[in-house]
Amino acid sequence: MPFTRPGRVGNPCVTPWASPWALGLGLLALLLSGCAGIDAAPRRPAHPASAAMACEALASQFAYPHTRIVSVEAVAAGQLSLPGIAETMPAHCVVRGSMNERIGPVDGKPYAIDFEMRLPTAWNERFFYQTNGGLDGFVVPAYGNILGGGPTSNGLLKGFAVISSDGGHRFDRSTPIGGATFGLDPQARLDYGYDAVVQLTPMAKALIHRYYGKGPDTSYLVGTSNGGRMGFVAASRLPQAFDGILVSTPGYNLPRAAVAQVWDAQQFARIARTDAKTGRPDLRSAFSPADLALLSARILARCDGLDGLVDGIVADTAGYQAAFDLQRDVPACAPGAAPDGHCLSPAQKDVLARVFGGPVDSSGRRLYAGLAWDPGVAGRGWAEWKFDYSVGPRDAIALAFVMTTPPASPEVVT
């Protein structure tokens, strides 16, 4: 599955290739400071032609190659409320459709790029491409989510016309490994890799033009994780399509990232207890919540003040990677003593050094980037990601079917 590594491509809102944890921060800072930041932008009045047709008319009045409008729905102002957002959503038109519908030649299943667009009545003349994370497979409502983290607003509320899609495949609920079975289909792999955003972007702009009587003045793509990777895709394959690309915690080179996840699981398994029911290592037993809380506290103790303010936030990301030393800064348990939240065993320290150092092959050659020392290791999400997902069906099947070319035979999981 070809993923293009982007560099500078002529778009002033896209930075060159950078380190994995600095890249998202660099893009975020650049866009917010100099490229018409989404969250800070004032509302624009609706264009005079924004009422060119009724919402319901789009079903019969919009035509685009290989695209079928499935439904349209007018949503009145105040009819829709979202958790965490005080204001109700404005009046808007919801358009749902499918693009490039087909039957997969390998598995005989139906495929399409399913999408949803939300077109506000009071349009700010801007377009918001909302990318989604993980393995896709679901059409997340096109509200224009701005990176996550408990947002109190969204693109739709600010007047953006928003699109969201399932990335070219539907999650198969008939099997516990359904999230990755699309990897057996060559075109679905391409859609997930890059082609969904390539196909949908011009279609979305055409639909906007049909509804409002004009195309968007400015266009943005926003995403996190796999959605952040799609920002790289847009920068490299559609360099003129977006005026700004805003990503955080971007996934990139996902096949190698999947290998890194397996590497981490292997390291934790070295010191984990065997689960009596499954006979497999219980990765959560490698580090207790108290152990991770200790690591987090020691990172904060060493690094919190490097940014000039002791506030529980480590903001000098480059500085604290150089400043923190696992062996020196985290107490080691005495010989024979068990970790109790006040110390880590030598074996635990060795595992952490391997995990945060990143995967290597048998000759010591680096396979993927390591991790930044982060006080967030004490959070529930970090433990779930490292101890649960890495040994669950999602990651294992994704590695076999999506991140391997050609995909593994289904027999490996049946």
C-alpha positions as CSV (number, residue, x, y, z in Angstrom):
1,M,0.0,0.0,0.0
2,P,1.9,3.1,-1.2
3,F,2.0,6.0,1.2
4,T,3.8,9.1,-0.1
5,R,6.1,10.8,2.4
6,P,5.5,14.5,1.9
7,G,7.9,17.4,1.9
8,R,7.3,21.0,1.0
9,V,4.8,21.0,-1.9
10,G,4.1,24.6,-2.6
11,N,1.4,25.1,0.0
12,P,2.5,27.7,2.6
13,C,0.5,26.0,5.3
14,V,2.3,22.7,5.2
15,T,5.6,22.2,6.9
16,P,8.5,20.0,5.7
17,W,8.9,16.4,7.1
18,A,9.8,16.4,10.8
19,S,10.1,14.2,13.8
20,P,6.9,12.2,14.7
21,W,6.0,14.1,17.8
22,A,7.2,17.5,16.7
23,L,5.4,17.4,13.3
24,G,1.9,17.7,14.7
25,L,2.9,20.6,16.9
26,G,4.7,22.3,14.1
27,L,1.7,22.1,11.8
28,L,-0.6,23.2,14.5
29,A,1.5,26.2,15.5
30,L,2.0,27.3,11.9
31,L,-1.6,27.1,10.9
32,L,-2.9,28.9,14.0
33,S,-0.3,31.7,13.7
34,G,-0.3,32.4,10.1
35,C,-2.8,30.6,8.0
36,A,-6.3,31.8,9.0
37,G,-6.7,29.5,12.0
38,I,-10.0,27.8,12.1
39,D,-10.9,28.2,15.7
40,A,-9.9,31.9,15.9
41,A,-11.6,32.9,12.6
42,P,-14.7,35.2,13.0
43,R,-17.9,34.2,11.4
44,R,-18.6,35.5,7.9
45,P,-22.1,36.4,6.8
46,A,-23.8,34.0,4.4
47,H,-23.1,34.6,0.7
48,P,-26.1,36.1,-1.0
49,A,-26.4,33.0,-3.2
50,S,-26.4,30.6,-0.3
51,A,-30.1,30.0,-0.7
52,A,-29.8,29.0,-4.3
53,M,-32.0,25.9,-3.7
54,A,-33.9,24.1,-1.0
55,C,-32.0,21.4,0.8
56,E,-34.4,18.7,-0.4
57,A,-33.7,19.7,-4.0
58,L,-30.1,18.5,-3.9
59,A,-31.3,14.9,-4.2
60,S,-32.4,15.5,-7.8
61,Q,-30.4,18.6,-8.7
62,F,-26.9,17.4,-8.0
63,A,-25.1,15.0,-10.3
64,Y,-21.5,13.9,-10.2
65,P,-19.8,10.9,-11.8
66,H,-20.2,7.6,-10.0
67,T,-21.9,9.3,-7.1
68,R,-25.4,8.6,-5.6
69,I,-27.2,10.9,-3.2
70,V,-28.8,8.6,-0.7
71,S,-30.7,11.1,1.5
72,V,-31.0,14.8,2.2
73,E,-32.4,16.3,5.4
74,A,-33.0,19.8,6.5
75,V,-32.1,20.4,10.2
76,A,-33.7,23.4,11.8
77,A,-31.7,25.7,14.1
78,G,-31.7,24.5,17.7
79,Q,-32.9,21.0,16.7
80,L,-29.5,19.4,17.3
81,S,-27.4,19.5,20.5
82,L,-23.9,17.9,21.0
83,P,-22.3,16.9,24.3
84,G,-19.8,19.5,25.6
85,I,-21.0,22.3,23.3
86,A,-23.2,24.9,24.9
87,E,-24.7,26.2,21.6
88,T,-27.1,24.2,19.6
89,M,-26.2,23.5,16.0
90,P,-27.3,26.0,13.4
91,A,-29.8,25.4,10.6
92,H,-28.2,23.2,8.0
93,C,-28.7,20.6,5.2
94,V,-27.4,17.0,5.8
95,V,-26.5,15.2,2.6
96,R,-25.6,11.5,2.7
97,G,-24.3,9.6,-0.3
98,S,-22.1,6.9,-1.8
99,M,-19.3,7.1,-4.4
100,N,-17.8,4.4,-6.6
101,E,-20.2,1.7,-5.5
102,R,-19.0,-1.8,-6.5
103,I,-18.8,-5.4,-5.5
104,G,-15.3,-6.5,-4.4
105,P,-13.8,-9.1,-6.7
106,V,-11.9,-10.8,-3.9
107,D,-14.6,-11.2,-1.1
108,G,-17.8,-10.5,-3.0
109,K,-18.8,-7.8,-0.5
110,P,-20.3,-4.4,-1.4
111,Y,-17.9,-1.4,-1.3
112,A,-18.3,2.3,-1.7
113,I,-16.9,5.6,-0.3
114,D,-19.8,6.6,1.9
115,F,-19.9,10.2,3.0
116,E,-21.9,12.8,4.8
117,M,-21.9,16.6,4.2
118,R,-23.4,19.2,6.4
119,L,-24.1,22.5,4.7
120,P,-25.1,25.4,7.0
121,T,-27.7,27.9,5.9
122,A,-25.4,30.7,7.2
123,W,-22.3,29.7,5.3
124,N,-19.0,31.3,6.0
125,E,-17.8,30.5,2.4
126,R,-15.3,27.9,3.7
127,F,-14.9,24.1,3.3
128,F,-13.9,21.8,6.1
129,Y,-12.7,18.3,5.3
130,Q,-13.1,16.2,8.5
131,T,-10.8,13.2,8.4
132,N,-11.3,10.3,10.8
133,G,-9.0,8.0,12.8
134,G,-8.2,4.3,13.2
135,L,-9.2,2.0,10.4
136,D,-12.1,4.2,9.3
137,G,-15.2,2.1,8.4
138,F,-17.7,4.5,9.9
139,V,-19.1,7.8,8.6
140,V,-18.6,10.0,11.7
141,P,-21.1,12.8,11.7
142,A,-19.7,15.8,9.7
143,Y,-19.7,18.3,12.5
144,G,-16.2,19.6,11.8
145,N,-14.5,18.3,14.9
146,I,-11.4,20.4,15.7
147,L,-8.8,17.9,16.8
148,G,-10.6,16.6,19.9
149,G,-9.6,17.2,23.5
150,G,-13.0,18.2,24.7
151,P,-13.9,20.8,22.1
152,T,-16.4,23.5,22.9
153,S,-17.2,24.3,19.3
154,N,-16.9,22.8,15.8
155,G,-16.7,23.8,12.2
156,L,-20.4,23.5,11.5
157,L,-21.2,25.9,14.4
158,K,-18.7,28.4,12.9
159,G,-20.4,28.2,9.5
160,F,-18.2,25.7,7.6
161,A,-19.5,23.3,5.0
162,V,-18.2,20.0,6.3
163,I,-17.6,16.5,4.8
164,S,-16.8,13.2,6.6
165,S,-16.5,9.7,5.1
166,D,-15.9,6.1,6.0
167,G,-12.6,5.9,4.0
168,G,-14.0,3.6,1.4
169,H,-15.3,0.6,3.4
170,R,-17.9,-0.3,5.9
171,F,-17.1,-2.0,9.2
172,D,-18.2,-5.6,9.0
173,R,-20.2,-6.3,12.1
174,S,-20.7,-10.0,11.3
175,T,-17.2,-10.8,12.6
176,P,-15.0,-9.6,15.5
177,I,-12.2,-8.9,13.0
178,G,-14.5,-6.9,10.7
179,G,-12.6,-3.7,11.1
180,A,-9.8,-4.9,8.9
181,T,-11.2,-7.4,6.5
182,F,-11.4,-4.6,3.9
183,G,-7.7,-5.1,3.5
184,L,-8.4,-8.1,1.3
185,D,-9.8,-5.9,-1.4
186,P,-7.2,-4.0,-3.4
187,Q,-9.3,-0.9,-4.2
188,A,-10.5,-0.6,-0.6
189,R,-6.8,-0.6,0.5
190,L,-6.2,2.2,-1.9
191,D,-9.2,4.1,-0.8
192,Y,-8.1,3.9,2.8
193,G,-4.5,4.7,1.9
194,Y,-5.2,7.9,-0.1
195,D,-7.9,7.6,-2.8
196,A,-10.9,8.5,-0.7
197,V,-9.7,12.0,0.0
198,V,-8.5,12.3,-3.6
199,Q,-12.0,11.3,-4.9
200,L,-14.1,13.1,-2.4
201,T,-12.5,16.5,-2.3
202,P,-13.5,17.7,-5.8
203,M,-17.0,16.1,-5.4
204,A,-17.5,18.0,-2.2
205,K,-16.5,21.3,-3.7
206,A,-18.9,20.6,-6.7
207,L,-21.8,19.9,-4.3
208,I,-21.0,23.1,-2.3
209,H,-21.1,25.0,-5.6
210,R,-24.4,23.5,-6.6
211,Y,-26.0,24.3,-3.3
212,Y,-24.7,27.8,-2.6
213,G,-24.2,28.9,-6.2
214,K,-20.4,29.3,-5.7
215,G,-17.5,27.3,-4.5
216,P,-15.6,27.8,-1.2
217,D,-13.2,30.7,-0.9
218,T,-10.9,28.7,1.4
219,S,-10.6,25.0,2.2
220,Y,-9.2,23.2,5.2
221,L,-8.4,19.6,6.1
222,V,-8.4,18.7,9.8
223,G,-7.5,15.4,11.5
224,T,-5.9,13.4,14.2
225,S,-4.0,10.1,14.1
226,N,-5.0,8.3,10.9
227,G,-6.8,11.5,10.0
228,G,-3.5,13.4,10.5
229,R,-1.9,11.0,8.1
230,M,-4.6,12.0,5.6
231,G,-3.3,15.5,6.0
232,F,0.0,14.3,4.6
233,V,-1.9,12.6,1.8
234,A,-3.6,15.8,0.9
235,A,-0.4,17.8,1.0
236,S,1.4,15.4,-1.3
237,R,-1.4,14.4,-3.7
238,L,-3.7,17.5,-3.6
239,P,-1.3,20.4,-3.0
240,Q,-3.6,23.0,-4.5
241,A,-6.9,21.7,-3.0
242,F,-6.5,23.1,0.5
243,D,-5.4,26.5,1.9
244,G,-4.7,25.0,5.3
245,I,-4.0,21.5,6.7
246,L,-4.3,21.2,10.5
247,V,-3.2,17.9,12.1
248,S,-2.2,16.6,15.5
249,T,-0.6,13.3,16.6
250,P,-0.5,12.2,13.0
251,G,-0.1,8.5,12.1
252,Y,2.5,8.0,9.4
253,N,4.1,5.0,7.8
254,L,1.4,2.9,9.3
255,P,2.8,-0.5,8.4
256,R,6.0,0.3,10.5
257,A,3.8,1.8,13.2
258,A,2.0,-1.5,13.4
259,V,5.3,-3.3,13.7
260,A,6.2,-0.9,16.6
261,Q,3.0,-1.8,18.4
262,V,3.8,-5.5,18.2
263,W,7.4,-4.7,19.4
264,D,6.0,-3.0,22.4
265,A,3.7,-5.9,23.2
266,Q,6.7,-8.3,23.0
267,Q,8.7,-6.2,25.4
268,F,5.8,-6.0,28.0
269,A,5.3,-9.8,27.6
270,R,8.8,-10.4,28.8
271,I,7.9,-9.4,32.4
272,A,4.1,-10.0,32.4
273,R,2.4,-12.8,34.3
274,T,0.6,-15.6,32.3
275,D,-3.1,-15.3,32.3
276,A,-4.6,-18.5,33.8
277,K,-7.6,-18.5,31.4
278,T,-5.9,-17.7,28.1
279,G,-2.4,-19.0,28.7
280,R,-1.1,-15.8,27.2
281,P,0.9,-12.9,28.9
282,D,-1.3,-10.4,30.7
283,L,0.4,-7.2,29.6
284,R,-1.3,-5.1,32.2
285,S,0.6,-7.1,34.9
286,A,3.9,-5.7,33.6
287,F,3.2,-2.3,35.0
288,S,0.6,-1.5,37.6
289,P,-1.1,1.9,37.7
290,A,1.1,2.8,40.6
291,D,4.2,2.0,38.6
292,L,3.1,4.2,35.7
293,A,2.1,7.0,38.1
294,L,5.6,6.9,39.5
295,L,7.1,7.2,36.1
296,S,4.8,10.1,35.3
297,A,5.7,11.9,38.5
298,R,9.4,11.5,37.9
299,I,9.1,12.9,34.4
300,L,7.3,15.9,35.8
301,A,9.8,16.4,38.6
302,R,12.7,16.5,36.1
303,C,11.0,18.3,33.2
304,D,8.0,20.4,34.3
305,G,10.1,23.5,35.0
306,L,12.1,23.4,31.7
307,D,9.5,25.6,30.0
308,G,9.7,28.3,32.7
309,L,6.5,27.4,34.5
310,V,5.8,24.6,37.0
311,D,2.2,23.9,36.2
312,G,1.9,20.1,35.6
313,I,2.4,20.6,31.9
314,V,5.6,19.6,30.1
315,A,5.8,22.1,27.2
316,D,9.5,22.0,26.3
317,T,9.2,18.8,24.3
318,A,12.7,18.9,22.9
319,G,14.3,19.9,26.1
320,Y,12.8,17.2,28.3
321,Q,13.7,14.4,26.0
322,A,17.4,15.3,26.6
323,A,16.9,16.1,30.2
324,F,15.1,12.9,31.4
325,D,17.2,9.9,32.2
326,L,15.3,6.7,33.1
327,Q,18.1,5.1,35.1
328,R,19.0,8.2,37.0
329,D,15.6,9.8,37.6
330,V,13.4,6.8,38.5
331,P,14.2,5.0,41.8
332,A,15.3,1.4,41.3
333,C,14.0,-1.3,43.6
334,A,16.5,-3.0,45.9
335,P,17.5,-6.5,44.9
336,G,14.6,-8.9,45.6
337,A,12.1,-6.1,46.4
338,A,8.9,-5.9,44.4
339,P,7.8,-2.7,42.7
340,D,5.3,-0.9,45.0
341,G,4.7,2.5,43.3
342,H,7.9,3.9,44.9
343,C,10.5,2.1,42.6
344,L,10.8,0.1,39.4
345,S,12.6,-3.2,39.1
346,P,15.6,-3.5,36.8
347,A,13.6,-5.6,34.4
348,Q,10.9,-3.0,34.2
349,K,13.4,-0.3,33.5
350,D,14.9,-2.4,30.7
351,V,11.5,-3.0,29.1
352,L,10.7,0.8,29.3
353,A,14.1,1.6,27.7
354,R,13.3,-0.8,24.8
355,V,9.7,0.4,24.3
356,F,10.6,4.1,24.4
357,G,13.7,3.5,22.3
358,G,11.6,2.1,19.5
359,P,11.7,-1.2,17.5
360,V,14.9,-2.6,16.0
361,D,15.7,-5.7,14.0
362,S,18.1,-8.5,15.0
363,S,21.0,-6.5,13.8
364,G,20.0,-3.4,15.7
365,R,18.7,-1.5,12.7
366,R,15.9,0.9,13.7
367,L,12.6,0.0,12.2
368,Y,10.5,2.9,13.5
369,A,10.7,6.0,15.7
370,G,10.7,5.6,19.4
371,L,8.4,7.3,21.9
372,A,8.8,10.6,23.7
373,W,9.0,10.4,27.5
374,D,5.6,11.7,28.5
375,P,3.9,12.2,31.9
376,G,0.7,11.0,30.1
377,V,1.8,7.4,30.7
378,A,-0.3,7.5,33.8
379,G,-3.4,8.1,31.8
380,R,-6.0,5.4,31.2
381,G,-5.6,5.8,27.4
382,W,-1.9,5.0,27.4
383,A,-2.5,1.7,29.2
384,E,-5.4,0.7,26.9
385,W,-3.3,1.5,23.8
386,K,-0.3,-0.4,24.9
387,F,-1.7,-3.3,27.0
388,D,-5.1,-4.0,25.4
389,Y,-5.2,-2.9,21.8
390,S,-1.8,-4.4,20.8
391,V,-2.9,-7.9,21.6
392,G,-6.6,-7.6,20.7
393,P,-8.1,-8.6,17.3
394,R,-7.9,-5.0,15.9
395,D,-4.2,-4.6,15.8
396,A,-3.4,-8.2,14.9
397,I,-5.8,-8.3,12.0
398,A,-4.9,-4.9,10.8
399,L,-1.2,-6.0,10.7
400,A,-2.2,-9.1,8.7
401,F,-4.7,-7.7,6.3
402,V,-4.1,-3.9,6.0
403,M,-0.4,-3.3,6.8
404,T,1.0,-6.3,4.9
405,T,1.3,-6.4,1.1
406,P,-0.1,-8.6,-0.2
407,P,-2.5,-9.2,2.7
408,A,-2.3,-12.5,4.7
409,S,-4.7,-15.3,4.0
410,P,-7.9,-15.2,6.0
411,E,-7.0,-18.6,7.2
412,V,-4.6,-17.1,9.7
413,V,-7.6,-16.0,11.8
414,T,-10.2,-18.6,11.0
